[in-house]
Amino acid sequence: MVGTQLAARDFFRAAYENRYTWDPGFPGYTADVTFTHNGQTYTGQAKVSADLKQEVTGIADEAAQKAVQGQLFEVSIHRVRRGFEDSHGNNTFRYGETLADGSLEILMGGKAEGDRYQLKDNEVSMVHRHIHGVVVTIHTHSSHDTGAGYLSHRYDSVYHDPKTDEQKGGLSNFEDEYTEVGGHYILSRRAIETATEGGTDSQEFVFSNIALLDA
C-alpha cells in the first residue's frame, strides 16, 4: 500500500514539475493587444509586471477591458512556479483507471478529496477540480513542448454544480499559441469558442510586439 501511494505521488509529481512556468527572475512584459469578440474588435496595451500584476490600458469598453484583464490573470497564475509540496503537500494520491489511450487516472484524497486527474506522456491530460464552489473539468488534446516544460495548446473546459452535477454554461474550446521572448514563453494568441443557447460565442486575444520589462 505504501509503495503504491508513493508511486502515485511520484508519478503525479513528475507531470506537475514538467509544466512550463516562468522562473523567479521573470521581469514581466508589455504587449499590444487586439481582442475580437463576435466580430467586434478592440485594441489596447497590456502589461504584466515582475510580480505578475496585470494592467490593460487603451480599451474604453469596460467589458472588453475586463475580458483582456481576465485572460492575463489566467495566464499569469498558471505560469507561477510553486513547489510541489506547497501545492499538494496536504493531498494523497492513488491510482484509478487506465484509459484506452494509455492515460492513467490519479484520484486525490486529503485536502483535494474528490479531485482527479489523468496523466499521459508525463503531462496532465485531464483536470477535474473543485474550485470556488464549482467543479471544472479540463481535457487537453495537444501541447507545446518548450524544452523547459509543456504548455497546453488545444483544450476544452466545462463547469458543473458539485452537488447536482448540473452543467453550468456551455463547453469552451481553447487554442493557445506562444512566442519565445528572451528565453521566456509568453502567450501570443488565445482563441475561445463557447457553446451558448444563442449559438457560438467567439473570442480571440492576440498579443503582439511583446517586450520584456527591464529587470
PyRosetta script that sets phi, psi and omega in degrees:
from pyrosetta import init, pose_from_sequence

init()
pose = pose_from_sequence("MVGTQLAARDFFRAAYENRYTWDPGFPGYTADVTFTHNGQTYTGQAKVSADLKQEVTGIADEAAQKAVQGQLFEVSIHRVRRGFEDSHGNNTFRYGETLADGSLEILMGGKAEGDRYQLKDNEVSMVHRHIHGVVVTIHTHSSHDTGAGYLSHRYDSVYHDPKTDEQKGGLSNFEDEYTEVGGHYILSRRAIETATEGGTDSQEFVFSNIALLDA")
pose.set_psi(1, -45.6)
pose.set_omega(1, -179.4)
pose.set_phi(2, -63.4)
pose.set_psi(2, -41.4)
pose.set_omega(2, 179.7)
pose.set_phi(3, -61.6)
pose.set_psi(3, -42.1)
pose.set_omega(3, 178.8)
pose.set_phi(4, -64.6)
pose.set_psi(4, -42.7)
pose.set_omega(4, 179.3)
pose.set_phi(5, -60.3)
pose.set_psi(5, -46.7)
pose.set_omega(5, 179.8)
pose.set_phi(6, -64.8)
pose.set_psi(6, -40.0)
pose.set_omega(6, -178.9)
pose.set_phi(7, -64.0)
pose.set_psi(7, -43.6)
pose.set_omega(7, -179.9)
pose.set_phi(8, -64.9)
pose.set_psi(8, -42.1)
pose.set_omega(8, 178.1)
pose.set_phi(9, -62.5)
pose.set_psi(9, -46.4)
pose.set_omega(9, -178.5)
pose.set_phi(10, -65.6)
pose.set_psi(10, -38.2)
pose.set_omega(10, 179.4)
pose.set_phi(11, -62.9)
pose.set_psi(11, -44.4)
pose.set_omega(11, 178.8)
pose.set_phi(12, -68.6)
pose.set_psi(12, -41.3)
pose.set_omega(12, -178.0)
pose.set_phi(13, -60.5)
pose.set_psi(13, -39.7)
pose.set_omega(13, -179.9)
pose.set_phi(14, -60.9)
pose.set_psi(14, -42.5)
pose.set_omega(14, 178.9)
pose.set_phi(15, -69.8)
pose.set_psi(15, -39.5)
pose.set_omega(15, 178.4)
pose.set_phi(16, -59.3)
pose.set_psi(16, -44.5)
pose.set_omega(16, -177.1)
pose.set_phi(17, -79.7)
pose.set_psi(17, -5.5)
pose.set_omega(17, 176.5)
pose.set_phi(18, -89.7)
pose.set_psi(18, -5.2)
pose.set_omega(18, 176.6)
pose.set_phi(19, -68.5)
pose.set_psi(19, 146.1)
pose.set_omega(19, 175.4)
pose.set_phi(20, -79.4)
pose.set_psi(20, 128.4)
pose.set_omega(20, 174.5)
pose.set_phi(21, -134.2)
pose.set_psi(21, 158.6)
pose.set_omega(21, 176.2)
pose.set_phi(22, -76.4)
pose.set_psi(22, 140.6)
pose.set_omega(22, 179.4)
pose.set_phi(23, -73.0)
pose.set_psi(23, 163.2)
pose.set_omega(23, -175.9)
pose.set_phi(24, -60.0)
pose.set_psi(24, -20.3)
pose.set_omega(24, 179.4)
pose.set_phi(25, -89.9)
pose.set_psi(25, 10.1)
pose.set_omega(25, -179.3)
pose.set_phi(26, -58.1)
pose.set_psi(26, 124.3)
pose.set_omega(26, -171.9)
pose.set_phi(27, -86.3)
pose.set_psi(27, -8.9)
pose.set_omega(27, -172.0)
pose.set_phi(28, 90.8)
pose.set_psi(28, 175.9)
pose.set_omega(28, -176.1)
pose.set_phi(29, -158.7)
pose.set_psi(29, 165.2)
pose.set_omega(29, 171.3)
pose.set_phi(30, -121.4)
pose.set_psi(30, 158.7)
pose.set_omega(30, 178.7)
pose.set_phi(31, -160.7)
pose.set_psi(31, 154.7)
pose.set_omega(31, 165.9)
pose.set_phi(32, -83.0)
pose.set_psi(32, 144.0)
pose.set_omega(32, -178.7)
pose.set_phi(33, -127.4)
pose.set_psi(33, 137.2)
pose.set_omega(33, 172.2)
pose.set_phi(34, -122.0)
pose.set_psi(34, 118.5)
pose.set_omega(34, -178.7)
pose.set_phi(35, -113.4)
pose.set_psi(35, 122.8)
pose.set_omega(35, 178.2)
pose.set_phi(36, -117.1)
pose.set_psi(36, 123.1)
pose.set_omega(36, -178.3)
pose.set_phi(37, -124.6)
pose.set_psi(37, 107.9)
pose.set_omega(37, -180.0)
pose.set_phi(38, 50.5)
pose.set_psi(38, 44.2)
pose.set_omega(38, 175.6)
pose.set_phi(39, 91.4)
pose.set_psi(39, -12.3)
pose.set_omega(39, 178.2)
pose.set_phi(40, -94.3)
pose.set_psi(40, 126.7)
pose.set_omega(40, -174.0)
pose.set_phi(41, -111.5)
pose.set_psi(41, 138.9)
pose.set_omega(41, 178.1)
pose.set_phi(42, -129.1)
pose.set_psi(42, 142.7)
pose.set_omega(42, 178.2)
pose.set_phi(43, -127.6)
pose.set_psi(43, 149.4)
pose.set_omega(43, 179.5)
pose.set_phi(44, -171.1)
pose.set_psi(44, -158.9)
pose.set_omega(44, -179.7)
pose.set_phi(45, -126.5)
pose.set_psi(45, 147.6)
pose.set_omega(45, -179.8)
pose.set_phi(46, -126.5)
pose.set_psi(46, 147.8)
pose.set_omega(46, 177.2)
pose.set_phi(47, -142.0)
pose.set_psi(47, 132.0)
pose.set_omega(47, 171.3)
pose.set_phi(48, -120.2)
pose.set_psi(48, 119.0)
pose.set_omega(48, -175.7)
pose.set_phi(49, -82.9)
pose.set_psi(49, 174.2)
pose.set_omega(49, -178.2)
pose.set_phi(50, -61.1)
pose.set_psi(50, -30.2)
pose.set_omega(50, 177.1)
pose.set_phi(51, -89.2)
pose.set_psi(51, 13.0)
pose.set_omega(51, 173.3)
pose.set_phi(52, 68.4)
pose.set_psi(52, 23.3)
pose.set_omega(52, 170.8)
pose.set_phi(53, -79.7)
pose.set_psi(53, 142.7)
pose.set_omega(53, -174.1)
pose.set_phi(54, -109.0)
pose.set_psi(54, 145.3)
pose.set_omega(54, 178.1)
pose.set_phi(55, -141.4)
pose.set_psi(55, 133.2)
pose.set_omega(55, 177.7)
pose.set_phi(56, -124.4)
pose.set_psi(56, 127.8)
pose.set_omega(56, 179.7)
pose.set_phi(57, -129.2)
pose.set_psi(57, 160.7)
pose.set_omega(57, 174.0)
pose.set_phi(58, 86.6)
pose.set_psi(58, -1.7)
pose.set_omega(58, 177.7)
pose.set_phi(59, -110.5)
pose.set_psi(59, 110.7)
pose.set_omega(59, -175.1)
pose.set_phi(60, -75.1)
pose.set_psi(60, -33.5)
pose.set_omega(60, -178.0)
pose.set_phi(61, -68.6)
pose.set_psi(61, 120.2)
pose.set_omega(61, -172.9)
pose.set_phi(62, -64.2)
pose.set_psi(62, -42.4)
pose.set_omega(62, -178.8)
pose.set_phi(63, -64.9)
pose.set_psi(63, -40.5)
pose.set_omega(63, 179.0)
pose.set_phi(64, -66.8)
pose.set_psi(64, -41.4)
pose.set_omega(64, 179.0)
pose.set_phi(65, -62.0)
pose.set_psi(65, -41.6)
pose.set_omega(65, 179.3)
pose.set_phi(66, -68.0)
pose.set_psi(66, -34.1)
pose.set_omega(66, 179.0)
pose.set_phi(67, -64.0)
pose.set_psi(67, -45.2)
pose.set_omega(67, 178.6)
pose.set_phi(68, -65.3)
pose.set_psi(68, -44.3)
pose.set_omega(68, 178.7)
pose.set_phi(69, -58.3)
pose.set_psi(69, -41.4)
pose.set_omega(69, -179.5)
pose.set_phi(70, -63.0)
pose.set_psi(70, -39.6)
pose.set_omega(70, 179.0)
pose.set_phi(71, -69.5)
pose.set_psi(71, -39.0)
pose.set_omega(71, 176.5)
pose.set_phi(72, -62.2)
pose.set_psi(72, -38.9)
pose.set_omega(72, 177.9)
pose.set_phi(73, -63.7)
pose.set_psi(73, -46.6)
pose.set_omega(73, -179.8)
pose.set_phi(74, -59.8)
pose.set_psi(74, -44.0)
pose.set_omega(74, 179.6)
pose.set_phi(75, -62.6)
pose.set_psi(75, -46.0)
pose.set_omega(75, -175.0)
pose.set_phi(76, -63.8)
pose.set_psi(76, -44.6)
pose.set_omega(76, -176.6)
pose.set_phi(77, -67.6)
pose.set_psi(77, -26.5)
pose.set_omega(77, 178.8)
pose.set_phi(78, -84.0)
pose.set_psi(78, -11.9)
pose.set_omega(78, 177.1)
pose.set_phi(79, -96.0)
pose.set_psi(79, -7.9)
pose.set_omega(79, 179.3)
pose.set_phi(80, -65.6)
pose.set_psi(80, 133.0)
pose.set_omega(80, 179.0)
pose.set_phi(81, -91.1)
pose.set_psi(81, 108.8)
pose.set_omega(81, 177.2)
pose.set_phi(82, -117.5)
pose.set_psi(82, 136.7)
pose.set_omega(82, 179.0)
pose.set_phi(83, -61.9)
pose.set_psi(83, 151.0)
pose.set_omega(83, -178.3)
pose.set_phi(84, -58.4)
pose.set_psi(84, -44.3)
pose.set_omega(84, -178.3)
pose.set_phi(85, -67.1)
pose.set_psi(85, -32.1)
pose.set_omega(85, 177.4)
pose.set_phi(86, -64.6)
pose.set_psi(86, -38.5)
pose.set_omega(86, -177.4)
pose.set_phi(87, -86.4)
pose.set_psi(87, -36.0)
pose.set_omega(87, -169.1)
pose.set_phi(88, -129.8)
pose.set_psi(88, 13.3)
pose.set_omega(88, -177.6)
pose.set_phi(89, -62.1)
pose.set_psi(89, -25.8)
pose.set_omega(89, -179.2)
pose.set_phi(90, -97.8)
pose.set_psi(90, 11.7)
pose.set_omega(90, -179.0)
pose.set_phi(91, -107.4)
pose.set_psi(91, 155.3)
pose.set_omega(91, 170.4)
pose.set_phi(92, -114.1)
pose.set_psi(92, 161.0)
pose.set_omega(92, -172.9)
pose.set_phi(93, -135.5)
pose.set_psi(93, 137.5)
pose.set_omega(93, 172.4)
pose.set_phi(94, -146.7)
pose.set_psi(94, 154.5)
pose.set_omega(94, -179.3)
pose.set_phi(95, -76.5)
pose.set_psi(95, 142.1)
pose.set_omega(95, 172.6)
pose.set_phi(96, -108.7)
pose.set_psi(96, -128.6)
pose.set_omega(96, -176.1)
pose.set_phi(97, -82.4)
pose.set_psi(97, 158.0)
pose.set_omega(97, 166.1)
pose.set_phi(98, -103.6)
pose.set_psi(98, 121.3)
pose.set_omega(98, -175.4)
pose.set_phi(99, -83.2)
pose.set_psi(99, 166.6)
pose.set_omega(99, -176.4)
pose.set_phi(100, -60.4)
pose.set_psi(100, -31.1)
pose.set_omega(100, -178.8)
pose.set_phi(101, -85.3)
pose.set_psi(101, 4.5)
pose.set_omega(101, 178.9)
pose.set_phi(102, 95.0)
pose.set_psi(102, -5.5)
pose.set_omega(102, 177.9)
pose.set_phi(103, -65.4)
pose.set_psi(103, 144.6)
pose.set_omega(103, 176.6)
pose.set_phi(104, -108.8)
pose.set_psi(104, 134.9)
pose.set_omega(104, 179.7)
pose.set_phi(105, -89.4)
pose.set_psi(105, 136.8)
pose.set_omega(105, 174.6)
pose.set_phi(106, -115.8)
pose.set_psi(106, 123.6)
pose.set_omega(106, 179.8)
pose.set_phi(107, -102.3)
pose.set_psi(107, 131.4)
pose.set_omega(107, -174.6)
pose.set_phi(108, -96.4)
pose.set_psi(108, 148.6)
pose.set_omega(108, 171.9)
pose.set_phi(109, -134.2)
pose.set_psi(109, -175.7)
pose.set_omega(109, -177.7)
pose.set_phi(110, 75.3)
pose.set_psi(110, -137.0)
pose.set_omega(110, -178.1)
pose.set_phi(111, -60.3)
pose.set_psi(111, -32.2)
pose.set_omega(111, -176.9)
pose.set_phi(112, -98.7)
pose.set_psi(112, 25.7)
pose.set_omega(112, -179.5)
pose.set_phi(113, -50.2)
pose.set_psi(113, 130.9)
pose.set_omega(113, 179.3)
pose.set_phi(114, 96.4)
pose.set_psi(114, -16.8)
pose.set_omega(114, 176.4)
pose.set_phi(115, -81.3)
pose.set_psi(115, 155.1)
pose.set_omega(115, 175.4)
pose.set_phi(116, -151.3)
pose.set_psi(116, 157.3)
pose.set_omega(116, -177.9)
pose.set_phi(117, -135.9)
pose.set_psi(117, 159.9)
pose.set_omega(117, 168.2)
pose.set_phi(118, -122.7)
pose.set_psi(118, 137.6)
pose.set_omega(118, -177.4)
pose.set_phi(119, -123.8)
pose.set_psi(119, 138.7)
pose.set_omega(119, 176.6)
pose.set_phi(120, -150.9)
pose.set_psi(120, 135.0)
pose.set_omega(120, 177.8)
pose.set_phi(121, 54.4)
pose.set_psi(121, 40.2)
pose.set_omega(121, 177.5)
pose.set_phi(122, 63.4)
pose.set_psi(122, 28.4)
pose.set_omega(122, 175.4)
pose.set_phi(123, -132.7)
pose.set_psi(123, 151.8)
pose.set_omega(123, 173.9)
pose.set_phi(124, -82.3)
pose.set_psi(124, 114.1)
pose.set_omega(124, -176.2)
pose.set_phi(125, -99.7)
pose.set_psi(125, -14.3)
pose.set_omega(125, 176.1)
pose.set_phi(126, -148.9)
pose.set_psi(126, 136.8)
pose.set_omega(126, 176.7)
pose.set_phi(127, -123.3)
pose.set_psi(127, 131.1)
pose.set_omega(127, 175.0)
pose.set_phi(128, -131.9)
pose.set_psi(128, 99.1)
pose.set_omega(128, -170.3)
pose.set_phi(129, -127.4)
pose.set_psi(129, 144.4)
pose.set_omega(129, 170.2)
pose.set_phi(130, -88.8)
pose.set_psi(130, 121.4)
pose.set_omega(130, -177.4)
pose.set_phi(131, -151.8)
pose.set_psi(131, 129.9)
pose.set_omega(131, 176.9)
pose.set_phi(132, 53.2)
pose.set_psi(132, 41.1)
pose.set_omega(132, 174.0)
pose.set_phi(133, 80.7)
pose.set_psi(133, 6.4)
pose.set_omega(133, 176.0)
pose.set_phi(134, -134.1)
pose.set_psi(134, 171.0)
pose.set_omega(134, 173.7)
pose.set_phi(135, -111.9)
pose.set_psi(135, 125.3)
pose.set_omega(135, 177.1)
pose.set_phi(136, -108.7)
pose.set_psi(136, 135.2)
pose.set_omega(136, 177.6)
pose.set_phi(137, -122.0)
pose.set_psi(137, 123.2)
pose.set_omega(137, -177.0)
pose.set_phi(138, -124.1)
pose.set_psi(138, 124.3)
pose.set_omega(138, 174.0)
pose.set_phi(139, -109.0)
pose.set_psi(139, 125.2)
pose.set_omega(139, 178.0)
pose.set_phi(140, -99.2)
pose.set_psi(140, 127.3)
pose.set_omega(140, -174.9)
pose.set_phi(141, -102.2)
pose.set_psi(141, -24.7)
pose.set_omega(141, 176.3)
pose.set_phi(142, -156.7)
pose.set_psi(142, 162.7)
pose.set_omega(142, -176.0)
pose.set_phi(143, -144.8)
pose.set_psi(143, 162.7)
pose.set_omega(143, 173.1)
pose.set_phi(144, -99.3)
pose.set_psi(144, 133.4)
pose.set_omega(144, 173.1)
pose.set_phi(145, -99.2)
pose.set_psi(145, 110.2)
pose.set_omega(145, -177.1)
pose.set_phi(146, -85.0)
pose.set_psi(146, -11.0)
pose.set_omega(146, -171.6)
pose.set_phi(147, 88.3)
pose.set_psi(147, -14.1)
pose.set_omega(147, 177.7)
pose.set_phi(148, -129.1)
pose.set_psi(148, 29.4)
pose.set_omega(148, -177.2)
pose.set_phi(149, 123.0)
pose.set_psi(149, 163.9)
pose.set_omega(149, -176.4)
pose.set_phi(150, -102.6)
pose.set_psi(150, 154.6)
pose.set_omega(150, 174.6)
pose.set_phi(151, -126.7)
pose.set_psi(151, 139.2)
pose.set_omega(151, 178.3)
pose.set_phi(152, -66.0)
pose.set_psi(152, 140.9)
pose.set_omega(152, 179.8)
pose.set_phi(153, -108.9)
pose.set_psi(153, -63.7)
pose.set_omega(153, 175.8)
pose.set_phi(154, -118.4)
pose.set_psi(154, 131.7)
pose.set_omega(154, -178.1)
pose.set_phi(155, -159.1)
pose.set_psi(155, 164.6)
pose.set_omega(155, 176.4)
pose.set_phi(156, -132.3)
pose.set_psi(156, 159.1)
pose.set_omega(156, 179.9)
pose.set_phi(157, -143.9)
pose.set_psi(157, 150.7)
pose.set_omega(157, 177.4)
pose.set_phi(158, -151.2)
pose.set_psi(158, 150.5)
pose.set_omega(158, -178.5)
pose.set_phi(159, -112.6)
pose.set_psi(159, 145.8)
pose.set_omega(159, 176.5)
pose.set_phi(160, -134.7)
pose.set_psi(160, 155.2)
pose.set_omega(160, 172.7)
pose.set_phi(161, -72.5)
pose.set_psi(161, 127.7)
pose.set_omega(161, -175.9)
pose.set_phi(162, -67.3)
pose.set_psi(162, -21.8)
pose.set_omega(162, -178.4)
pose.set_phi(163, -93.2)
pose.set_psi(163, -42.9)
pose.set_omega(163, -175.4)
pose.set_phi(164, -100.8)
pose.set_psi(164, -13.7)
pose.set_omega(164, -175.5)
pose.set_phi(165, 66.4)
pose.set_psi(165, 13.8)
pose.set_omega(165, 177.3)
pose.set_phi(166, -69.5)
pose.set_psi(166, 134.4)
pose.set_omega(166, 179.7)
pose.set_phi(167, -69.8)
pose.set_psi(167, 136.3)
pose.set_omega(167, 179.3)
pose.set_phi(168, -108.7)
pose.set_psi(168, 103.8)
pose.set_omega(168, -179.2)
pose.set_phi(169, 78.6)
pose.set_psi(169, -179.3)
pose.set_omega(169, -175.7)
pose.set_phi(170, -92.4)
pose.set_psi(170, 168.4)
pose.set_omega(170, 175.6)
pose.set_phi(171, -70.3)
pose.set_psi(171, 134.1)
pose.set_omega(171, 176.7)
pose.set_phi(172, -109.3)
pose.set_psi(172, 132.9)
pose.set_omega(172, 175.1)
pose.set_phi(173, -107.2)
pose.set_psi(173, 132.3)
pose.set_omega(173, -176.3)
pose.set_phi(174, -118.2)
pose.set_psi(174, 148.3)
pose.set_omega(174, 168.2)
pose.set_phi(175, -138.3)
pose.set_psi(175, 122.1)
pose.set_omega(175, -177.7)
pose.set_phi(176, -114.2)
pose.set_psi(176, 141.5)
pose.set_omega(176, 172.8)
pose.set_phi(177, -128.6)
pose.set_psi(177, 146.2)
pose.set_omega(177, -175.0)
pose.set_phi(178, -126.4)
pose.set_psi(178, 152.5)
pose.set_omega(178, 176.0)
pose.set_phi(179, -122.5)
pose.set_psi(179, 136.9)
pose.set_omega(179, 176.3)
pose.set_phi(180, -86.8)
pose.set_psi(180, 123.8)
pose.set_omega(180, 179.2)
pose.set_phi(181, -129.6)
pose.set_psi(181, 113.6)
pose.set_omega(181, 177.7)
pose.set_phi(182, 58.1)
pose.set_psi(182, 34.5)
pose.set_omega(182, 179.0)
pose.set_phi(183, 85.1)
pose.set_psi(183, 4.2)
pose.set_omega(183, 179.1)
pose.set_phi(184, -118.0)
pose.set_psi(184, 136.6)
pose.set_omega(184, 177.5)
pose.set_phi(185, -91.9)
pose.set_psi(185, 125.7)
pose.set_omega(185, -174.1)
pose.set_phi(186, -128.6)
pose.set_psi(186, 138.3)
pose.set_omega(186, -179.1)
pose.set_phi(187, -60.2)
pose.set_psi(187, 126.0)
pose.set_omega(187, 177.5)
pose.set_phi(188, -109.9)
pose.set_psi(188, -19.6)
pose.set_omega(188, 177.8)
pose.set_phi(189, -157.8)
pose.set_psi(189, 136.5)
pose.set_omega(189, 171.3)
pose.set_phi(190, -136.4)
pose.set_psi(190, 124.1)
pose.set_omega(190, 175.4)
pose.set_phi(191, -111.4)
pose.set_psi(191, 134.3)
pose.set_omega(191, -179.3)
pose.set_phi(192, -130.4)
pose.set_psi(192, 126.6)
pose.set_omega(192, 174.0)
pose.set_phi(193, -121.8)
pose.set_psi(193, 121.8)
pose.set_omega(193, -175.4)
pose.set_phi(194, -119.1)
pose.set_psi(194, 131.2)
pose.set_omega(194, 177.5)
pose.set_phi(195, -75.0)
pose.set_psi(195, 127.8)
pose.set_omega(195, 176.7)
pose.set_phi(196, -129.4)
pose.set_psi(196, 169.9)
pose.set_omega(196, 179.4)
pose.set_phi(197, -62.6)
pose.set_psi(197, -28.4)
pose.set_omega(197, -178.5)
pose.set_phi(198, -92.9)
pose.set_psi(198, 4.8)
pose.set_omega(198, -178.1)
pose.set_phi(199, 124.7)
pose.set_psi(199, -159.4)
pose.set_omega(199, -177.1)
pose.set_phi(200, -91.4)
pose.set_psi(200, 127.9)
pose.set_omega(200, 174.4)
pose.set_phi(201, -93.5)
pose.set_psi(201, 121.0)
pose.set_omega(201, -174.8)
pose.set_phi(202, -113.2)
pose.set_psi(202, 130.1)
pose.set_omega(202, 175.8)
pose.set_phi(203, -131.0)
pose.set_psi(203, 140.3)
pose.set_omega(203, 174.2)
pose.set_phi(204, -137.5)
pose.set_psi(204, 128.7)
pose.set_omega(204, 178.2)
pose.set_phi(205, -115.6)
pose.set_psi(205, 119.6)
pose.set_omega(205, 179.3)
pose.set_phi(206, -118.2)
pose.set_psi(206, 124.5)
pose.set_omega(206, 178.9)
pose.set_phi(207, -111.6)
pose.set_psi(207, 120.6)
pose.set_omega(207, -176.5)
pose.set_phi(208, -126.9)
pose.set_psi(208, 171.0)
pose.set_omega(208, -178.2)
pose.set_phi(209, 50.2)
pose.set_psi(209, 44.4)
pose.set_omega(209, -178.5)
pose.set_phi(210, -71.7)
pose.set_psi(210, 129.4)
pose.set_omega(210, -179.6)
pose.set_phi(211, -137.4)
pose.set_psi(211, 134.4)
pose.set_omega(211, 177.8)
pose.set_phi(212, -71.6)
pose.set_psi(212, 146.2)
pose.set_omega(212, 173.5)
pose.set_phi(213, -75.9)
pose.set_psi(213, 157.8)
pose.set_omega(213, 176.2)
pose.set_phi(214, -67.9)
pose.set_psi(214, 130.6)
pose.set_omega(214, -178.2)
pose.set_phi(215, -67.8)
pose.dump_pdb("model.pdb")
